[in-house]
């Protein structure tokens, strides 16, 4: 009976030893994971244009970037602004291409003749 208990204790000791060794190896086997997003570059901030002191006597362009179904909305918006601010010259222009395309002729016209711009990007 004592031999069985001794062998049982030896067996328990061996199993416990193996578990301790396995647990310590598991702790050593940790891996390092890198964030796949990385770090974003710094954003170059561009300040907003200064506000006009008054809109009276100024020309404000409303630029339509041709988002679907915005034509009639912008015509109505121009009429509403003209009624509300009759001292302002409201000019509605369509931009060539999509929002992402450049329209140098329109930008040159706005810089030459306009004082402000509302760009109707979409709804």
C-alpha positions, 0 to 999 in steps of 0.5 A: 500500500505504501508503494502505491502511495509513493508511486502515486505521489511520484506520478503527481509530482511528475505531472505537476512538474510537467505542467509548470514547465509547460506553463513557463514555456507558454509565457516565454512563447509570447509574440509581438503584433504590430498595428497594421494601420501604422501612423498617419502623416501629419495633416497640413492645415490650411486656414479658412478664408477671412470673413467678409465684413458685409455682403452688401454690394458683393458677388457670391457664387453658388457652385453646383458640382452636379450632384444628382438632383441638385439643379432645381434645389440650387435654383430655388436657393438662389431665388430665396437668397436673392429675396432675403439679401437683395443687395447681394449679386447671387451667381449660380454656376455649374462646375465641369466634371465631378467634385474631384475634377478641377475647373480652372476657368470657373475658379479664375472667374470666381477669383476675378469677379466674386467675393465669396463662394458657396460650393454645393457639394451634395445632400 
